[in-house]
Amino acid sequence: MKKRILYIGNDLRVNSFTATYISFFSKALRKEGYEVKTASTKSNKALRLAEMIGMILRYKETTDIVLIDTYGATNFYYAYLVGKACQALKMEYIPILHGGNLPERLEGSKKLSTSLFANSKVNIAPSRFLYDSFQTYGFKNTKIIPNSINTVNYPFKERQEFRPKLLWVRRFQKRYNPMMAIQVLQILKAKYPQASLCMVGPEKDGSMNSCKSIAKKFDLDVRFTGKLKKKHWSRLANNYDFFINTTSIDNTPISVIEAMSLGLATVSTDVGGMPDLIENEHDGILVPEADEQAMAKVIVDLIENPEKAHEICLNARNKVDSFDWTLVKEQWNKVLS
């Protein structure tokens, strides 16, 4: 009999853009025959925490295991409190690790981290980067299961020509360094006046307004779409040839995996778990953090060497096939058995 699961995270299925994994993963588990309840859909932080804890209390007798999306920022405290509730009620729980800043959390909140992660059934890391960090801090109950997508929803477009048309998908937040994308475009415009950039994602901390201001000042061709559903930005990707990931902190983001599946030439900063996801010069290109000159130079090189860009995109699609849910689900079935 399949386990009855309570999945705790930011269940923003009603929203149109989210970097969280819960919306896809909960649906995938239901299709596998698991009974899955999710929380929370609340945008207010206090109400969100109340609903999370309330769900645990309400369904403690009809839940076999609790999955907890765990990040390194404020969400960490939600995960910690949910874990403590599970411990008090003697419920098994599994933290699903996200976020390139979790290693800093392990160092900065050692007691809370030990309480949460040492008492879990297992900690699931999507990358070698997080796995190694958790091993270093003594959490031997950690296992790697990669982030997954349904590749059929992200059809590969084979490109023979690569134009200076860039796509960026993330929240407008300083940690994701959206301004670097603007700076890359500004450099490219000197060589390619027709260069353009599309930035998909919601405002978080004022970064979008800063980007808009610079784009206007230098007359850059930048489209700001705001929030888009994944199916909409994946269709939009047909109009672009490069996916740029400019973050200062990262793990193995789903958006990059999706871009690789779609056939976009992917160029990323080499932070966090990105070297685990992208093999430099094979299925993508990695550049130093905050180095817009290096990123622009790489894009120029790929535009002028389309055979190289084409091969990188083919290799990327081959790699992404290993992230398909039809393969990854077997690893989850073993963990949940």
HELIX and SHEET records of a PDB file:
HELIX    1   1 ILE A   22  LYS A   31  1                                  10    
HELIX    2   2 LYS A   45  ARG A   58  1                                  14    
HELIX    3   3 LYS A   60  THR A   62  5                                   3    
HELIX    4   4 ASN A   75  ALA A   88  1                                  14    
HELIX    5   5 LEU A  102  GLY A  108  1                                   7    
HELIX    6   6 LYS A  110  PHE A  117  1                                   8    
HELIX    7   7 ARG A  128  THR A  136  1                                   9    
HELIX    8   8 THR A  151  ASN A  153  5                                   3    
HELIX    9   9 LYS A  174  TYR A  176  5                                   3    
HELIX   10  10 PRO A  178  LYS A  191  1                                  14    
HELIX   11  11 SER A  207  LYS A  217  1                                  11    
HELIX   12  12 LYS A  230  LEU A  236  1                                   7    
HELIX   13  13 ALA A  237  ASN A  239  5                                   3    
HELIX   14  14 ILE A  254  LEU A  262  1                                   9    
HELIX   15  15 MET A  274  LEU A  277  1                                   4    
HELIX   16  16 GLU A  292  GLU A  304  1                                  13    
HELIX   17  17 PRO A  306  VAL A  320  1                                  15    
HELIX   18  18 ASP A  321  PHE A  323  5                                   3    
HELIX   19  19 TRP A  325  LEU A  336  1                                  12    
SHEET    1   A 4 GLU A  35  ALA A  39  0                                        
SHEET    2   A 4 ARG A   4  ILE A   8  1                                        
SHEET    3   A 4 ILE A  65  THR A  70  1                                        
SHEET    4   A 4 TYR A  93  LEU A  97  1                                        
SHEET    1   B 2 ASN A 123  ALA A 125  0                                        
SHEET    2   B 2 THR A 142  ILE A 144  1                                        
SHEET    1   C 6 ASP A 221  GLY A 226  0                                        
SHEET    2   C 6 SER A 196  VAL A 200  1                                        
SHEET    3   C 6 LYS A 165  VAL A 169  1                                        
SHEET    4   C 6 PHE A 242  ASN A 245  1                                        
SHEET    5   C 6 ALA A 265  THR A 269  1                                        
SHEET    6   C 6 ILE A 285  VAL A 287  1                                        
END                                                                             
